Structure formats: C-alpha cells, structure tokens
C-alpha cells in the first residue's frame, strides 16, 4: 500500500482510469458482437445502423490509446466487411 499522499492519489487516479478504459473497451467489443450476431441472423439492415456507433466506439478507444491506430483500422474494416457481405 502507498504511504505518501501523492502515491495514494496516483493509486486513486489509476483505478479511475482503469474503470474508464474497461468500460470503453467493453462498449467497443459489445458493438462488434452485436453486429456479428445481427449479420448471422440475417438482419443486415439493423447491423448497418449500428456501424456508425461501432466506428465511434473504436475511434474513441484508439484516440485514448486503448488500442493502436492500425488495430482500430483493422476492426473498422472487419465491421464494414461483415455488413457488406
């Protein structure tokens, strides 16, 4: 456990950041999973409506360094390929 006040504060900040990052990552993954499920169920129109939200979640994750830029580009490409089939 931290002893100094600055170390305690840094620990609190780290916990807040971790929860924020986990929430952002979960949102991104859930959007991609929803799109995959809809495509498998044959509801491509519904899936295409969610593409913009998935892009937004992926871009936010990349902007904050949760995932790298190329990883984000690859994920967006996969989502677009799923809906275009």
PASEBA-1860 file (N, C-alpha, C; in nm, 3 decimals):
! residues 85
1> XXXXXXXX> 0.084/-0.119/0.000/0.000/0.000/0.000/0.088/0.125/0.000 ~ 0.044/0.228/-0.070/0.122/0.352/-0.074/0.121/0.421/0.062 ~ 0.231/0.490/0.088/0.245/0.560/0.216/0.226/0.711/0.197 ~ 0.291/0.765/0.095/0.283/0.910/0.073/0.150/0.949/0.010 ~ 0.111/1.074/0.032/-0.016/1.124/-0.021/-0.018/1.122/-0.173 ~ 0.095/1.158/-0.234/0.100/1.161/-0.380/0.083/1.020/-0.437 ~ 0.139/0.921/-0.369/0.124/0.782/-0.415/-0.020/0.735/-0.398 ~ -0.085/0.778/-0.291/-0.225/0.742/-0.270/-0.313/0.802/-0.379
9> XXXXXXXX> -0.284/0.928/-0.411/-0.361/0.996/-0.515/-0.340/0.927/-0.650 ~ -0.216/0.889/-0.677/-0.186/0.823/-0.804/-0.259/0.689/-0.813 ~ -0.270/0.620/-0.701/-0.344/0.495/-0.698/-0.492/0.517/-0.729 ~ -0.549/0.621/-0.671/-0.690/0.654/-0.698/-0.709/0.688/-0.845 ~ -0.617/0.767/-0.899/-0.627/0.806/-1.040/-0.620/0.683/-1.130 ~ -0.529/0.592/-1.095/-0.513/0.471/-1.175/-0.638/0.385/-1.175 ~ -0.703/0.376/-1.059/-0.826/0.297/-1.050/-0.938/0.359/-1.133 ~ -0.947/0.492/-1.131/-1.048/0.561/-1.212/-1.022/0.538/-1.360
17> XXXXXXXX> -0.896/0.553/-1.399/-0.861/0.534/-1.540/-0.889/0.392/-1.585 ~ -0.856/0.297/-1.499/-0.879/0.156/-1.533/-1.027/0.128/-1.557 ~ -1.111/0.179/-1.468/-1.255/0.155/-1.485/-1.306/0.223/-1.612 ~ -1.256/0.342/-1.639/-1.298/0.414/-1.759/-1.254/0.339/-1.884 ~ -1.129/0.289/-1.884/-1.078/0.215/-2.000/-1.152/0.084/-2.020 ~ -1.180/0.014/-1.910/-1.253/-0.112/-1.921/-1.393/-0.090/-1.978 ~ -1.457/0.018/-1.934/-1.592/0.049/-1.983/-1.588/0.080/-2.133 ~ -1.487/0.157/-2.174/-1.475/0.193/-2.316/-1.446/0.069/-2.401
25> XXXXXXXX> -1.360/-0.019/-2.351/-1.327/-0.140/-2.424/-1.447/-0.234/-2.433 ~ -1.522/-0.243/-2.324/-1.641/-0.328/-2.323/-1.744/-0.278/-2.423 ~ -1.763/-0.147/-2.429/-1.858/-0.089/-2.524/-1.819/-0.124/-2.667 ~ -1.690/-0.109/-2.696/-1.640/-0.137/-2.830/-1.664/-0.283/-2.867 ~ -1.629/-0.374/-2.777/-1.645/-0.516/-2.806/-1.792/-0.555/-2.819 ~ -1.877/-0.497/-2.736/-2.019/-0.529/-2.742/-2.080/-0.485/-2.875 ~ -2.040/-0.369/-2.923/-2.093/-0.322/-3.051/-2.054/-0.417/-3.164 ~ -1.930/-0.461/-3.163/-1.883/-0.552/-3.268/-1.958/-0.685/-3.259
33> XXXXXXXX> -1.978/-0.734/-3.137/-2.050/-0.861/-3.119/-2.196/-0.849/-3.164 ~ -2.260/-0.735/-3.133/-2.398/-0.715/-3.175/-2.409/-0.720/-3.327 ~ -2.315/-0.654/-3.395/-2.317/-0.652/-3.541/-2.299/-0.793/-3.596 ~ -2.205/-0.869/-3.537/-2.183/-1.006/-3.584/-2.309/-1.091/-3.566 ~ -2.375/-1.076/-3.451/-2.498/-1.154/-3.427/-2.607/-1.119/-3.527 ~ -2.623/-0.989/-3.552/-2.727/-0.946/-3.646/-2.700/-0.997/-3.787 ~ -2.573/-0.996/-3.827/-2.538/-1.044/-3.961/-2.565/-1.193/-3.971 ~ -2.530/-1.268/-3.866/-2.555/-1.412/-3.868/-2.704/-1.444/-3.869
41> XXXXXXXX> -2.782/-1.356/-3.805/-2.927/-1.376/-3.802/-2.994/-1.330/-3.932 ~ -2.917/-1.264/-4.019/-2.972/-1.221/-4.147/-3.036/-1.083/-4.143 ~ -3.011/-1.007/-4.038/-3.068/-0.872/-4.026/-2.962/-0.768/-4.058 ~ -2.927/-0.760/-4.185/-2.820/-0.670/-4.225/-2.858/-0.522/-4.214 ~ -2.985/-0.492/-4.233/-3.028/-0.353/-4.222/-3.006/-0.301/-4.079 ~ -3.041/-0.383/-3.982/-3.019/-0.345/-3.842/-2.871/-0.333/-3.811 ~ -2.791/-0.423/-3.869/-2.646/-0.421/-3.846/-2.584/-0.294/-3.903 ~ -2.632/-0.252/-4.020/-2.576/-0.132/-4.082/-2.606/-0.007/-4.001
49> XXXXXXXX> -2.716/-0.009/-3.925/-2.748/0.106/-3.840/-2.649/0.117/-3.723 ~ -2.596/0.003/-3.681/-2.504/0.003/-3.568/-2.359/0.031/-3.607 ~ -2.332/0.031/-3.737/-2.194/0.050/-3.783/-2.138/0.185/-3.737 ~ -2.218/0.290/-3.745/-2.171/0.422/-3.705/-2.136/0.424/-3.556 ~ -2.218/0.358/-3.474/-2.190/0.353/-3.331/-2.063/0.271/-3.303 ~ -2.044/0.164/-3.379/-1.924/0.083/-3.362/-1.799/0.163/-3.401 ~ -1.809/0.236/-3.511/-1.697/0.321/-3.554/-1.662/0.422/-3.445 ~ -1.765/0.482/-3.388/-1.743/0.582/-3.284/-1.672/0.520/-3.164
57> XXXXXXXX> -1.715/0.403/-3.122/-1.653/0.336/-3.007/-1.509/0.299/-3.038 ~ -1.483/0.250/-3.159/-1.347/0.211/-3.198/-1.256/0.333/-3.204 ~ -1.306/0.442/-3.263/-1.225/0.564/-3.273/-1.192/0.622/-3.136 ~ -1.286/0.619/-3.045/-1.260/0.670/-2.910/-1.155/0.586/-2.839 ~ -1.162/0.455/-2.858/-1.064/0.367/-2.796/-0.924/0.394/-2.853 ~ -0.917/0.418/-2.982/-0.788/0.444/-3.046/-0.734/0.581/-3.005 ~ -0.823/0.678/-2.992/-0.781/0.814/-2.957/-0.716/0.819/-2.819 ~ -0.769/0.741/-2.727/-0.717/0.742/-2.591/-0.607/0.640/-2.568
65> XXXXXXXX> -0.564/0.571/-2.672/-0.453/0.478/-2.659/-0.491/0.342/-2.606 ~ -0.619/0.313/-2.603/-0.663/0.182/-2.555/-0.624/0.074/-2.656 ~ -0.639/0.106/-2.783/-0.590/0.020/-2.891/-0.509/0.108/-2.986 ~ -0.426/0.045/-3.067/-0.342/0.122/-3.159/-0.420/0.159/-3.285 ~ -0.367/0.255/-3.360/-0.438/0.306/-3.477/-0.462/0.199/-3.583 ~ -0.361/0.116/-3.608/-0.378/0.011/-3.709/-0.478/-0.094/-3.664 ~ -0.480/-0.121/-3.535/-0.577/-0.214/-3.480/-0.718/-0.159/-3.500 ~ -0.734/-0.030/-3.476/-0.865/0.034/-3.495/-0.906/0.027/-3.642
73> XXXXXXXX> -0.813/0.054/-3.730/-0.843/0.049/-3.873/-0.884/-0.092/-3.914 ~ -0.816/-0.191/-3.859/-0.847/-0.330/-3.892/-0.986/-0.368/-3.841 ~ -1.019/-0.325/-3.720/-1.151/-0.354/-3.664/-1.261/-0.289/-3.748 ~ -1.240/-0.164/-3.788/-1.340/-0.095/-3.869/-1.358/-0.164/-4.004 ~ -1.247/-0.211/-4.061/-1.254/-0.281/-4.187/-1.331/-0.411/-4.173 ~ -1.309/-0.483/-4.065/-1.381/-0.609/-4.040/-1.531/-0.585/-4.025 ~ -1.565/-0.478/-3.953/-1.706/-0.447/-3.935/-1.772/-0.414/-4.068 ~ -1.703/-0.337/-4.150/-1.758/-0.300/-4.279/-1.772/-0.421/-4.370
81> XXXXX> -1.673/-0.511/-4.365/-1.679/-0.632/-4.445/-1.796/-0.721/-4.404 ~ -1.822/-0.729/-4.274/-1.934/-0.809/-4.225/-2.066/-0.760/-4.282 ~ -2.085/-0.629/-4.279/-2.213/-0.573/-4.323/-2.224/-0.570/-4.475 ~ -2.113/-0.576/-4.546/-2.116/-0.567/-4.691/-2.138/-0.702/-4.758 ~ -2.118/-0.810/-4.685/-2.133/-0.944/-4.743/-2.269/-0.964/-4.807
END
